[in-house]
Amino acid sequence: MIDRETEAVNLHRSPTIRRRRLGVELRRHREEAGVTIDVVADRLGCSTSKVSRIETGHTSASPSDVQNILDIYGVGPAITAELVQIAREARQKGWWHPYSTVLTGAYVGLETAARSIWSYEQQLVPGLLQSEEYAIALIRGARRDFTDQEIEQRVRVRMERQALLIQDDPIDLRVVLDEAVLSRPVGGDAVMRGQLQKLIEAARLPNVTLQILPFAVGAHAAMDGTFVILEFEEEGDADVVFIDNATGGLFLEKTEELRKYTSIFDTLRAAALTAGESLEWIEMLVEEPLWKSKRRVSG
């Protein structure tokens, strides 16, 4: 089991976010020095793709590589020492490393380092708010090719991630759920009622804001699909939009992309029920669920 006190202390030193920060700084110093990637690769005796992947945060750089790169750029010893230390931290293993065989992409590492998360979901409860039974039913239904062990590992990661909501310095989570999420009894009646109770408990946390977007709203700003916005504490860590898909997801980092999705989320929150109204509605649904009250459509 993870030492949660240690994890809380190291929260903002997620190896994923440190690797991303290091890449940004190395690229900035290279551009300031007027050095091309080809020159760096030639001096290091490596491929240009390796240098590029280091700068984009997709590949770890060894402390010695960082030292050599910064020597090429003529960077002073104080900044060099700081970036070499970041390189060491970026090569450490995150708490999720034992589950790397069932994880794709860098999302969990970025989530671990986030200050706040804004999420819009159309079809399912976000992982940070899922009950264990709901998560099992969801993964089993969506990924028929997974073994029981793979499902167990994915669920375990999902449950561990939820510590972000209740640790000493919890993240700020804002979620807008489409009414469809509450209408689909994933896992059956008992499992879904349990999931609704889980949502009620989460919605009562001071750092969680949960709003429901009713069908009655009609067409809305996020008809194109779900997304997550991750904001980070430190100025050097750029915020990012994550769009999930079956192959691991897409990260958007351009300023105009972030601005667009932030605007969409603000529009959704304005159209949705208030947090208080949403909580009352979910409490009512535990007793009178939508999947019980609506006529089934047969093929």
Secondary structure per residue as TSV (DSSP state, phi and psi in degrees):
chain	resnum	aa	ss	phi	psi
A	1	M	-	360.0	146.0
A	2	I	-	-73.1	139.7
A	3	D	-	-76.8	102.9
A	4	R	H	-69.2	-28.8
A	5	E	H	-67.1	-42.8
A	6	T	H	-64.2	-41.1
A	7	E	H	-62.2	-40.1
A	8	A	H	-64.6	-39.8
A	9	V	H	-63.4	-38.7
A	10	N	T	-91.9	8.9
A	11	L	G	-50.6	-50.9
A	12	H	G	-85.4	9.3
A	13	R	G	-112.9	33.9
A	14	S	-	-54.0	129.7
A	15	P	H	-56.9	-31.6
A	16	T	H	-64.3	-47.0
A	17	I	H	-72.8	-31.9
A	18	R	H	-66.7	-40.7
A	19	R	H	-62.9	-39.7
A	20	R	H	-66.5	-43.8
A	21	R	H	-62.5	-44.5
A	22	L	H	-58.8	-44.2
A	23	G	H	-60.6	-42.5
A	24	V	H	-61.5	-44.2
A	25	E	H	-67.5	-41.4
A	26	L	H	-64.0	-40.5
A	27	R	H	-65.5	-41.9
A	28	R	H	-61.4	-44.5
A	29	H	H	-67.8	-35.0
A	30	R	H	-64.5	-44.8
A	31	E	H	-66.2	-38.1
A	32	E	H	-65.2	-31.9
A	33	A	H	-83.3	-10.0
A	34	G	T	70.0	33.1
A	35	V	-	-105.4	138.6
A	36	T	-	-88.1	161.0
A	37	I	H	-61.7	-36.2
A	38	D	H	-59.6	-41.8
A	39	V	H	-64.6	-43.8
A	40	V	H	-61.4	-46.2
A	41	A	H	-61.9	-40.4
A	42	D	H	-65.1	-42.3
A	43	R	H	-68.2	-34.0
A	44	L	H	-85.2	-16.5
A	45	G	T	72.5	37.0
A	46	C	S	-132.2	-179.0
A	47	S	-	-81.5	156.4
A	48	T	H	-65.9	-30.2
A	49	S	H	-65.7	-34.2
A	50	K	H	-64.6	-45.2
A	51	V	H	-61.6	-43.3
A	52	S	H	-62.4	-41.2
A	53	R	H	-70.9	-30.5
A	54	I	H	-65.1	-43.5
A	55	E	H	-69.4	-27.0
A	56	T	T	-91.6	-0.9
A	57	G	T	80.5	12.1
A	58	H	S	-87.6	-16.7
A	59	T	S	-132.6	140.5
A	60	S	-	-74.8	147.2
A	61	A	-	-112.2	134.9
A	62	S	-	-70.1	154.1
A	63	P	H	-54.9	-37.2
A	64	S	H	-68.1	-37.3
A	65	D	H	-62.7	-43.2
A	66	V	H	-63.5	-42.2
A	67	Q	H	-58.5	-46.5
A	68	N	H	-66.7	-39.5
A	69	I	H	-63.6	-45.1
A	70	L	H	-70.2	-28.0
A	71	D	H	-63.6	-39.4
A	72	I	H	-60.7	-38.2
A	73	Y	H	-84.0	-8.0
A	74	G	T	72.2	31.2
A	75	V	-	-78.0	141.1
A	76	G	-	-67.0	165.0
A	77	P	H	-64.8	-34.2
A	78	A	H	-66.4	-49.4
A	79	I	H	-66.1	-39.0
A	80	T	H	-60.2	-45.0
A	81	A	H	-61.4	-40.0
A	82	E	H	-64.6	-44.4
A	83	L	H	-73.3	-32.0
A	84	V	H	-64.6	-38.5
A	85	Q	H	-64.9	-40.9
A	86	I	H	-61.9	-37.8
A	87	A	H	-61.8	-39.2
A	88	R	H	-63.9	-44.9
A	89	E	H	-64.9	-35.4
A	90	A	H	-68.6	-18.8
A	91	R	T	-94.8	-1.9
A	92	Q	S	-73.8	162.0
A	93	K	-	-91.7	130.5
A	94	G	-	-74.6	164.1
A	95	W	T	-60.2	-23.8
A	96	W	T	-84.4	-3.2
A	97	H	G	-56.0	-41.0
A	98	P	G	-59.5	-17.7
A	99	Y	G	-104.3	16.1
A	100	S	G	-61.4	-22.6
A	101	T	G	-69.9	-19.9
A	102	V	G	-113.5	6.3
A	103	L	-	-110.8	143.2
A	104	T	-	-123.4	142.1
A	105	G	S	77.8	-174.3
A	106	A	S	-106.9	12.2
A	107	Y	H	-60.0	-47.6
A	108	V	H	-61.1	-39.0
A	109	G	H	-64.9	-38.8
A	110	L	H	-70.9	-41.1
A	111	E	H	-59.3	-40.8
A	112	T	H	-60.9	-31.0
A	113	A	H	-95.1	-4.9
A	114	A	E	-71.1	148.0
A	115	R	E	-85.1	-40.5
A	116	S	E	-146.0	153.4
A	117	I	E	-132.3	128.3
A	118	W	E	-113.9	126.2
A	119	S	E	-133.4	135.4
A	120	Y	E	-118.7	128.6
A	121	E	E	-127.5	136.0
A	122	Q	S	-99.6	-30.5
A	123	Q	S	-121.5	-22.9
A	124	L	S	-146.4	162.0
A	125	V	-	-73.0	133.2
A	126	P	-	-58.8	150.0
A	127	G	G	-54.2	-35.5
A	128	L	G	-67.4	-15.0
A	129	L	G	-117.5	5.6
A	130	Q	-	-79.8	143.3
A	131	S	-	-79.1	160.1
A	132	E	H	-62.4	-42.1
A	133	E	H	-66.1	-40.0
A	134	Y	H	-63.1	-44.3
A	135	A	H	-61.5	-42.5
A	136	I	H	-61.6	-48.8
A	137	A	H	-63.5	-39.5
A	138	L	H	-65.0	-49.7
A	139	I	H	-66.9	-40.8
A	140	R	H	-63.9	-36.9
A	141	G	H	-74.2	-35.2
A	142	A	H	-85.0	-30.8
A	143	R	-	-124.3	82.3
A	144	R	T	-65.9	-19.3
A	145	D	T	-83.6	-7.7
A	146	F	-	-77.3	142.9
A	147	T	-	-79.9	166.4
A	148	D	H	-59.1	-36.8
A	149	Q	H	-66.2	-42.0
A	150	E	H	-64.3	-40.1
A	151	I	H	-63.8	-44.6
A	152	E	H	-59.8	-42.7
A	153	Q	H	-66.1	-42.3
A	154	R	H	-64.4	-41.0
A	155	V	H	-65.8	-39.5
A	156	R	H	-62.0	-42.8
A	157	V	H	-60.9	-43.8
A	158	R	H	-61.6	-41.4
A	159	M	H	-69.7	-37.4
A	160	E	H	-64.2	-38.6
A	161	R	H	-59.2	-29.8
A	162	Q	G	-68.5	-11.8
A	163	A	G	-62.3	-21.2
A	164	L	G	-59.5	-25.0
A	165	L	G	-84.4	-19.5
A	166	I	T	-126.2	5.6
A	167	Q	S	-71.8	176.9
A	168	D	S	-60.2	-36.0
A	169	D	S	-119.4	74.7
A	170	P	-	-71.4	154.1
A	171	I	-	-72.4	158.7
A	172	D	E	-92.3	115.6
A	173	L	E	-113.5	125.2
A	174	R	E	-123.5	123.0
A	175	V	E	-128.0	134.9
A	176	V	E	-115.3	120.4
A	177	L	E	-108.1	130.1
A	178	D	E	-67.2	148.7
A	179	E	H	-56.5	-26.8
A	180	A	H	-58.7	-32.2
A	181	V	H	-62.2	-37.0
A	182	L	H	-83.2	-12.9
A	183	S	H	-91.7	-16.4
A	184	R	S	-100.2	111.6
A	185	P	-	-79.8	74.2
A	186	V	T	-60.7	124.1
A	187	G	T	84.2	-1.7
A	188	G	-	98.3	179.0
A	189	D	H	-59.8	-51.4
A	190	A	H	-64.7	-43.9
A	191	V	H	-63.5	-42.2
A	192	M	H	-70.8	-36.3
A	193	R	H	-62.8	-39.8
A	194	G	H	-62.8	-37.1
A	195	Q	H	-67.1	-38.6
A	196	L	H	-62.4	-39.8
A	197	Q	H	-62.5	-38.4
A	198	K	H	-62.9	-40.4
A	199	L	H	-63.6	-39.5
A	200	I	H	-62.3	-45.5
A	201	E	H	-61.6	-43.7
A	202	A	H	-66.2	-41.7
A	203	A	H	-63.2	-22.0
A	204	R	T	-85.1	-7.0
A	205	L	S	-72.0	140.3
A	206	P	T	-65.8	-21.1
A	207	N	T	-99.3	7.5
A	208	V	E	-119.2	129.8
A	209	T	E	-119.9	118.1
A	210	L	E	-119.1	125.2
A	211	Q	E	-129.0	145.6
A	212	I	E	-105.1	133.5
A	213	L	E	-100.1	105.4
A	214	P	-	-70.9	155.3
A	215	F	G	-57.1	-32.7
A	216	A	G	-60.4	-19.2
A	217	V	G	-64.2	-27.8
A	218	G	-	75.6	-146.5
A	219	A	S	-63.6	142.8
A	220	H	-	-143.9	179.3
A	221	A	T	-69.0	-17.9
A	222	A	T	-113.3	32.5
A	223	M	T	-62.4	-21.9
A	224	D	T	-72.3	-18.8
A	225	G	-	144.3	178.2
A	226	T	-	-82.6	161.7
A	227	F	E	-163.7	163.5
A	228	V	E	-132.7	134.7
A	229	I	E	-109.1	124.0
A	230	L	E	-109.9	124.6
A	231	E	E	-109.2	143.4
A	232	F	E	-118.1	153.6
A	233	E	S	-69.6	-50.1
A	234	E	S	-81.7	142.2
A	235	E	T	-59.7	-32.7
A	236	G	T	-75.6	-8.2
A	237	D	S	-101.2	104.7
A	238	A	-	-68.4	140.5
A	239	D	-	-65.6	162.1
A	240	V	E	-146.9	147.6
A	241	V	E	-103.7	134.0
A	242	F	E	-116.8	128.4
A	243	I	E	-116.4	114.2
A	244	D	-	-78.1	148.7
A	245	N	-	-155.7	177.9
A	246	A	T	-67.4	-17.5
A	247	T	T	-104.6	9.8
A	248	G	S	125.4	-23.5
A	249	G	-	105.6	170.3
A	250	L	E	-127.6	134.7
A	251	F	E	-105.9	132.7
A	252	L	E	-117.4	129.2
A	253	E	-	-128.3	-6.6
A	254	K	-	-68.1	147.4
A	255	T	H	-56.8	-43.2
A	256	E	H	-68.3	-31.7
A	257	E	H	-69.0	-44.4
A	258	L	H	-61.9	-42.0
A	259	R	H	-62.9	-41.5
A	260	K	H	-63.1	-47.6
A	261	Y	H	-72.9	-31.7
A	262	T	H	-64.0	-41.1
A	263	S	H	-64.0	-41.5
A	264	I	H	-62.0	-44.0
A	265	F	H	-65.2	-41.0
A	266	D	H	-60.9	-38.8
A	267	T	H	-66.4	-40.8
A	268	L	H	-63.0	-44.7
A	269	R	H	-62.7	-36.6
A	270	A	H	-69.0	-32.9
A	271	A	H	-82.2	-25.3
A	272	A	S	-77.1	167.3
A	273	L	-	-62.9	153.7
A	274	T	-	-66.7	166.2
A	275	A	H	-58.8	-41.5
A	276	G	H	-65.3	-45.1
A	277	E	H	-64.0	-38.8
A	278	S	H	-65.3	-42.3
A	279	L	H	-62.8	-43.1
A	280	E	H	-62.1	-39.7
A	281	W	H	-66.5	-43.5
A	282	I	H	-64.5	-39.0
A	283	E	H	-61.4	-37.8
A	284	M	H	-68.2	-37.7
A	285	L	H	-67.8	-26.0
A	286	V	H	-60.1	-36.1
A	287	E	H	-87.9	-35.5
A	288	E	S	-131.1	76.5
A	289	P	-	-65.7	148.8
A	290	L	H	-62.4	-36.8
A	291	W	H	-70.2	-13.7
A	292	K	H	-90.1	-29.7
A	293	S	H	-92.7	-12.8
A	294	K	S	-102.8	143.7
A	295	R	-	-67.1	132.3
A	296	R	-	-70.3	143.6
A	297	V	-	-105.7	122.4
A	298	S	-	-101.1	158.0
A	299	G	-	-76.6	360.0
